[in-house]
């Protein structure tokens, strides 16, 4: 190789170097987009100003009816909204439920959507957390909103497992504080996240189990001190609906304060 190189004139050496540089640049130009398409799991890759469809994940038990009103309100803004059907009766392995969310999100992107927004009610927020932490949610999700979600577990699940083990199926066990599933999805979320809860919650105990480091955390009573909302009312409460609709916009995800109370309730 050296004999070949040393035998070239200075002009030919310059030509060879120029060709090599051009070929390397062309290879980079081709490979970088391909790598981004095939394997880029960079958090926040979903374009913030191009919202796609909204996927709503029911809570423990899988009742789609609990989210139908909220889905209808979102559709009236012109957005596509789909309430997912969870496997079985919605009390099985939350990882299986996360796979349903993953398939729905992937189907939406494959159909041309730039991203998806996800709303998880109660345990549905844990399902969304699981998908973002262990699946491709960090790349596909634009924003996630969780409503009264036991992101750190609920004492109700622990009590159920102790008092009536047979009445606490897999999802119930996974929602107990300190469960292996919850321990495996800690840390700040890599996407924009709004977590909303009510201090009147008697299902998620303590209610601020919904607090997620790195998210915009909103107890309803910090916005409207007179709010009296129990767990099951979260998806239909006007204040919650106003918060959700604002979060689904393209503006920055910010924490509201009491001065926003009337506007948020009226905007639902």
C-alpha positions as a Markdown table, in Angstrom:
| # | Residue | x | y | z |
|---|---|---|---|---|
| 1 | Unk | 0.0 | 0.0 | 0.0 |
| 2 | Unk | 2.8 | 2.4 | 0.9 |
| 3 | Unk | 4.7 | 1.7 | -2.3 |
| 4 | Unk | 1.5 | 2.5 | -4.3 |
| 5 | Unk | 0.9 | 5.7 | -2.4 |
| 6 | Unk | 4.5 | 6.9 | -2.6 |
| 7 | Unk | 4.5 | 6.2 | -6.4 |
| 8 | Unk | 1.7 | 8.7 | -6.9 |
| 9 | Unk | 2.3 | 12.3 | -7.9 |
| 10 | Unk | 1.3 | 15.1 | -5.6 |
| 11 | Unk | -1.6 | 15.9 | -7.8 |
| 12 | Unk | -2.9 | 12.3 | -7.9 |
| 13 | Unk | -2.6 | 12.1 | -4.1 |
| 14 | Unk | -4.7 | 15.2 | -3.7 |
| 15 | Unk | -7.3 | 13.7 | -6.1 |
| 16 | Unk | -7.5 | 10.4 | -4.1 |
| 17 | Unk | -7.9 | 12.3 | -0.8 |
| 18 | Unk | -10.7 | 14.5 | -2.2 |
| 19 | Unk | -12.6 | 11.4 | -3.5 |
| 20 | Unk | -12.2 | 9.6 | -0.1 |
| 21 | Unk | -13.6 | 12.6 | 1.8 |
| 22 | Unk | -16.5 | 12.9 | -0.6 |
| 23 | Unk | -17.4 | 9.2 | -0.2 |
| 24 | Unk | -17.2 | 9.5 | 3.6 |
| 25 | Unk | -19.5 | 12.5 | 3.6 |
| 26 | Unk | -22.0 | 10.7 | 1.3 |
| 27 | Unk | -22.0 | 7.7 | 3.6 |
| 28 | Unk | -22.7 | 9.8 | 6.7 |
| 29 | Unk | -25.5 | 11.6 | 4.8 |
| 30 | Unk | -27.1 | 8.3 | 4.0 |
| 31 | Unk | -26.5 | 6.4 | 7.3 |
| 32 | Unk | -27.5 | 9.1 | 9.8 |
| 33 | Unk | -31.2 | 9.3 | 8.7 |
| 34 | Unk | -31.4 | 5.5 | 8.5 |
| 35 | Unk | -30.1 | 5.2 | 12.0 |
| 36 | Unk | -32.5 | 7.8 | 13.3 |
| 37 | Unk | -35.4 | 5.9 | 11.7 |
| 38 | Unk | -34.4 | 2.4 | 12.8 |
| 39 | Unk | -33.0 | 2.8 | 16.2 |
| 40 | Unk | -33.1 | 6.3 | 17.6 |
| 41 | Unk | -34.7 | 6.2 | 21.0 |
| 42 | Unk | -33.7 | 9.8 | 21.8 |
| 43 | Unk | -36.2 | 11.1 | 24.4 |
| 44 | Unk | -38.3 | 14.0 | 23.2 |
| 45 | Unk | -38.1 | 13.0 | 19.5 |
| 46 | Unk | -41.8 | 13.6 | 19.0 |
| 47 | Unk | -42.4 | 17.1 | 17.5 |
| 48 | Unk | -44.0 | 19.3 | 20.1 |
| 49 | Unk | -45.8 | 21.5 | 17.7 |
| 50 | Unk | -47.4 | 18.7 | 15.6 |
| 51 | Unk | -49.9 | 16.8 | 17.9 |
| 52 | Unk | -51.3 | 13.5 | 16.7 |
| 53 | Unk | -54.1 | 11.4 | 18.0 |
| 54 | Unk | -54.9 | 11.1 | 21.7 |
| 55 | Unk | -54.9 | 7.6 | 23.3 |
| 56 | Unk | -56.9 | 7.2 | 26.5 |
| 57 | Unk | -56.0 | 4.4 | 28.9 |
| 58 | Unk | -58.7 | 3.2 | 31.3 |
| 59 | Unk | -58.0 | 2.5 | 35.0 |
| 60 | Unk | -58.0 | -0.7 | 37.0 |
| 61 | Unk | -60.9 | -2.9 | 35.7 |
| 62 | Unk | -60.6 | -1.4 | 32.2 |
| 63 | Unk | -63.9 | 0.5 | 32.0 |
| 64 | Unk | -63.9 | 2.4 | 28.7 |
| 65 | Unk | -67.1 | 4.2 | 29.8 |
| 66 | Unk | -65.1 | 6.1 | 32.4 |
| 67 | Unk | -63.2 | 8.0 | 29.7 |
| 68 | Unk | -65.9 | 8.2 | 27.0 |
| 69 | Unk | -67.0 | 11.7 | 28.1 |
| 70 | Unk | -63.5 | 13.1 | 28.1 |
| 71 | Unk | -62.8 | 11.4 | 24.7 |
| 72 | Unk | -65.9 | 13.1 | 23.2 |
| 73 | Unk | -64.8 | 16.5 | 24.5 |
| 74 | Unk | -61.4 | 16.1 | 22.9 |
| 75 | Unk | -62.9 | 15.1 | 19.6 |
| 76 | Unk | -64.9 | 18.3 | 19.6 |
| 77 | Unk | -61.6 | 20.2 | 19.4 |
| 78 | Unk | -60.9 | 18.4 | 16.2 |
| 79 | Unk | -58.5 | 15.9 | 17.6 |
| 80 | Unk | -58.8 | 12.2 | 17.1 |
| 81 | Unk | -59.3 | 10.4 | 20.4 |
| 82 | Unk | -59.4 | 6.6 | 21.0 |
| 83 | Unk | -60.2 | 4.9 | 24.3 |
| 84 | Unk | -58.2 | 1.7 | 24.5 |
| 85 | Unk | -59.7 | -1.7 | 25.2 |
| 86 | Unk | -57.5 | -3.4 | 27.8 |
| 87 | Unk | -56.9 | -7.2 | 27.7 |
| 88 | Unk | -59.2 | -9.4 | 29.8 |
| 89 | Unk | -61.0 | -7.4 | 32.5 |
| 90 | Unk | -58.3 | -4.8 | 33.0 |
| 91 | Unk | -57.0 | -6.4 | 36.2 |
| 92 | Unk | -54.2 | -8.5 | 34.7 |
| 93 | Unk | -50.5 | -7.8 | 34.2 |
| 94 | Unk | -49.9 | -4.1 | 33.6 |
| 95 | Unk | -47.1 | -5.0 | 31.2 |
| 96 | Unk | -49.7 | -6.7 | 28.9 |
| 97 | Unk | -51.7 | -3.5 | 29.1 |
| 98 | Unk | -48.7 | -1.4 | 28.2 |
| 99 | Unk | -48.2 | -3.6 | 25.1 |
| 100 | Unk | -51.8 | -2.7 | 24.0 |
| 101 | Unk | -50.8 | 1.0 | 24.3 |
| 102 | Unk | -47.6 | 0.4 | 22.5 |
| 103 | Unk | -49.4 | -1.3 | 19.6 |
| 104 | Unk | -52.0 | 1.5 | 19.3 |
| 105 | Unk | -49.3 | 4.1 | 19.3 |
| 106 | Unk | -47.2 | 2.3 | 16.7 |
| 107 | Unk | -50.3 | 1.8 | 14.5 |
| 108 | Unk | -51.0 | 5.6 | 14.7 |
| 109 | Unk | -47.4 | 6.4 | 13.7 |
| 110 | Unk | -47.4 | 3.8 | 11.0 |
| 111 | Unk | -50.5 | 5.4 | 9.6 |
| 112 | Unk | -48.7 | 8.8 | 9.4 |
| 113 | Unk | -49.2 | 10.4 | 12.8 |
| 114 | Unk | -46.2 | 12.5 | 13.9 |
| 115 | Unk | -46.7 | 11.4 | 17.5 |
| 116 | Unk | -49.4 | 10.5 | 20.0 |
| 117 | Unk | -50.6 | 12.1 | 23.2 |
| 118 | Unk | -51.6 | 9.7 | 26.0 |
| 119 | Unk | -54.1 | 10.2 | 28.9 |
| 120 | Unk | -54.0 | 7.6 | 31.6 |
| 121 | Unk | -56.7 | 7.5 | 34.3 |
| 122 | Unk | -55.8 | 5.9 | 37.6 |
| 123 | Unk | -53.8 | 2.7 | 36.8 |
| 124 | Unk | -53.9 | 3.8 | 33.2 |
| 125 | Unk | -51.3 | 6.4 | 34.1 |
| 126 | Unk | -49.0 | 3.6 | 35.5 |
| 127 | Unk | -49.5 | 1.8 | 32.2 |
| 128 | Unk | -48.4 | 5.0 | 30.3 |
| 129 | Unk | -45.4 | 5.3 | 32.7 |
| 130 | Unk | -44.4 | 1.7 | 32.0 |
| 131 | Unk | -44.7 | 2.3 | 28.2 |
| 132 | Unk | -42.6 | 5.4 | 28.3 |
| 133 | Unk | -40.0 | 3.9 | 30.6 |
| 134 | Unk | -39.5 | 0.5 | 29.0 |
| 135 | Unk | -41.0 | 0.8 | 25.5 |
| 136 | Unk | -40.8 | 3.3 | 22.6 |
| 137 | Unk | -43.0 | 5.8 | 24.4 |
| 138 | Unk | -40.0 | 8.2 | 24.9 |
| 139 | Unk | -39.8 | 8.5 | 21.2 |
| 140 | Unk | -43.4 | 8.4 | 20.1 |
| 141 | Unk | -45.2 | 10.2 | 22.9 |
| 142 | Unk | -45.5 | 14.0 | 22.6 |
| 143 | Unk | -47.2 | 14.5 | 26.0 |
| 144 | Unk | -48.7 | 12.3 | 28.7 |
| 145 | Unk | -51.4 | 13.3 | 31.2 |
| 146 | Unk | -52.1 | 11.1 | 34.2 |
| 147 | Unk | -55.2 | 11.5 | 36.3 |
| 148 | Unk | -55.2 | 10.3 | 39.8 |
| 149 | Unk | -52.6 | 7.7 | 39.0 |
| 150 | Unk | -50.9 | 5.7 | 41.8 |
| 151 | Unk | -47.4 | 6.2 | 40.3 |
| 152 | Unk | -45.9 | 5.1 | 43.6 |
| 153 | Unk | -48.6 | 2.7 | 44.5 |
| 154 | Unk | -51.6 | 2.8 | 46.7 |
| 155 | Unk | -52.0 | 1.5 | 50.2 |
| 156 | Unk | -55.4 | 0.2 | 49.1 |
| 157 | Unk | -53.7 | -2.5 | 47.0 |
| 158 | Unk | -51.4 | -3.5 | 49.9 |
| 159 | Unk | -54.4 | -3.8 | 52.2 |
| 160 | Unk | -56.3 | -5.9 | 49.6 |
| 161 | Unk | -53.4 | -8.2 | 49.2 |
| 162 | Unk | -53.2 | -8.8 | 52.9 |
| 163 | Unk | -56.9 | -9.0 | 53.8 |
| 164 | Unk | -58.0 | -11.0 | 50.8 |
| 165 | Unk | -55.1 | -12.3 | 48.7 |
| 166 | Unk | -57.5 | -14.1 | 46.3 |
| 167 | Unk | -59.3 | -10.8 | 45.6 |
| 168 | Unk | -56.0 | -9.0 | 44.6 |
| 169 | Unk | -55.2 | -10.0 | 41.0 |
| 170 | Unk | -51.9 | -9.3 | 39.3 |
| 171 | Unk | -52.5 | -5.6 | 38.6 |
| 172 | Unk | -53.6 | -5.0 | 42.2 |
| 173 | Unk | -50.4 | -6.6 | 43.4 |
| 174 | Unk | -48.3 | -4.5 | 41.0 |
| 175 | Unk | -50.0 | -1.3 | 42.3 |
| 176 | Unk | -48.9 | -2.0 | 45.9 |
| 177 | Unk | -46.2 | 0.5 | 47.1 |
| 178 | Unk | -42.7 | -0.9 | 46.6 |
| 179 | Unk | -43.8 | -3.6 | 44.1 |
| 180 | Unk | -41.1 | -4.8 | 41.7 |
| 181 | Unk | -42.9 | -3.3 | 38.7 |
| 182 | Unk | -43.1 | 0.2 | 40.2 |
| 183 | Unk | -39.5 | 0.1 | 41.4 |
| 184 | Unk | -38.4 | -0.6 | 37.8 |
| 185 | Unk | -39.9 | 2.5 | 36.3 |
| 186 | Unk | -38.6 | 5.3 | 38.6 |
| 187 | Unk | -36.9 | 8.5 | 37.6 |
| 188 | Unk | -37.9 | 11.6 | 35.7 |
| 189 | Unk | -40.1 | 11.1 | 32.7 |
| 190 | Unk | -38.3 | 11.8 | 29.3 |
| 191 | Unk | -41.4 | 13.4 | 27.8 |
| 192 | Unk | -43.6 | 16.3 | 28.8 |
| 193 | Unk | -45.9 | 15.0 | 31.5 |
| 194 | Unk | -48.8 | 16.5 | 33.4 |
| 195 | Unk | -49.9 | 14.7 | 36.6 |
| 196 | Unk | -53.2 | 15.7 | 38.1 |
| 197 | Unk | -54.8 | 14.5 | 41.3 |
| 198 | Unk | -57.3 | 15.4 | 44.0 |
| 199 | Unk | -56.8 | 15.6 | 47.7 |
| 200 | Unk | -60.2 | 14.0 | 48.1 |
| 201 | Unk | -59.0 | 10.7 | 46.6 |
| 202 | Unk | -59.8 | 7.7 | 48.8 |
| 203 | Unk | -58.7 | 5.1 | 46.2 |
| 204 | Unk | -55.1 | 6.3 | 45.7 |
| 205 | Unk | -53.6 | 6.5 | 49.1 |
| 206 | Unk | -51.9 | 8.8 | 49.7 |
| 207 | Unk | -53.3 | 11.0 | 46.9 |
| 208 | Unk | -49.9 | 12.5 | 46.2 |
| 209 | Unk | -48.7 | 9.1 | 45.1 |
| 210 | Unk | -49.5 | 10.7 | 41.7 |
| 211 | Unk | -46.6 | 13.2 | 42.1 |
| 212 | Unk | -43.9 | 12.5 | 39.5 |
| 213 | Unk | -40.5 | 14.1 | 39.7 |
| 214 | Unk | -39.8 | 16.0 | 36.6 |
| 215 | Unk | -43.4 | 16.4 | 35.6 |
| 216 | Unk | -45.8 | 19.3 | 36.0 |
| 217 | Unk | -47.7 | 18.2 | 39.2 |
| 218 | Unk | -51.1 | 19.7 | 39.8 |
| 219 | Unk | -53.3 | 18.9 | 42.9 |
| 220 | Unk | -56.7 | 20.3 | 41.9 |
| 221 | Unk | -57.1 | 22.1 | 45.2 |
| 222 | Unk | -54.0 | 24.2 | 44.5 |
| 223 | Unk | -55.8 | 25.6 | 41.5 |
| 224 | Unk | -59.3 | 25.8 | 42.8 |
| 225 | Unk | -59.3 | 25.5 | 46.6 |
| 226 | Unk | -63.0 | 24.8 | 46.7 |
| 227 | Unk | -62.7 | 21.8 | 44.4 |
| 228 | Unk | -64.4 | 18.6 | 45.9 |
| 229 | Unk | -63.6 | 15.8 | 43.4 |
| 230 | Unk | -63.4 | 12.1 | 44.3 |
| 231 | Unk | -61.3 | 9.6 | 42.4 |
| 232 | Unk | -64.0 | 8.4 | 40.0 |
| 233 | Unk | -65.0 | 11.9 | 39.1 |
| 234 | Unk | -61.6 | 13.0 | 37.7 |
| 235 | Unk | -62.3 | 12.1 | 34.0 |
| 236 | Unk | -65.5 | 14.2 | 34.0 |
| 237 | Unk | -64.8 | 17.1 | 36.3 |
| 238 | Unk | -64.8 | 20.5 | 34.4 |
| 239 | Unk | -61.6 | 21.6 | 36.0 |
| 240 | Unk | -59.8 | 18.4 | 35.1 |
| 241 | Unk | -61.2 | 18.6 | 31.5 |
| 242 | Unk | -59.9 | 22.2 | 31.3 |
| 243 | Unk | -56.4 | 21.1 | 32.4 |
| 244 | Unk | -56.4 | 18.2 | 30.0 |
| 245 | Unk | -57.4 | 20.4 | 27.0 |
| 246 | Unk | -54.8 | 23.0 | 27.8 |
| 247 | Unk | -52.1 | 20.3 | 28.1 |
| 248 | Unk | -53.1 | 18.8 | 24.7 |
| 249 | Unk | -52.3 | 22.2 | 23.0 |
| 250 | Unk | -49.0 | 23.2 | 21.5 |
| 251 | Unk | -48.1 | 25.8 | 24.1 |
| 252 | Unk | -45.6 | 25.2 | 26.9 |
| 253 | Unk | -46.7 | 22.8 | 29.6 |
| 254 | Unk | -46.9 | 25.0 | 32.7 |
| 255 | Unk | -48.2 | 24.8 | 36.2 |
| 256 | Unk | -51.5 | 26.6 | 36.7 |
| 257 | Unk | -52.3 | 28.7 | 39.7 |
| 258 | Unk | -55.6 | 29.9 | 41.4 |
| 259 | Unk | -55.8 | 32.8 | 38.9 |
| 260 | Unk | -56.5 | 30.1 | 36.2 |
| 261 | Unk | -59.3 | 28.4 | 38.2 |
| 262 | Unk | -62.4 | 30.1 | 36.5 |
| 263 | Unk | -60.9 | 30.0 | 33.0 |
| 264 | Unk | -60.0 | 26.3 | 33.2 |
| 265 | Unk | -63.5 | 25.4 | 34.5 |
| 266 | Unk | -65.2 | 27.5 | 31.9 |
| 267 | Unk | -63.0 | 26.1 | 29.1 |
| 268 | Unk | -64.1 | 22.6 | 29.7 |
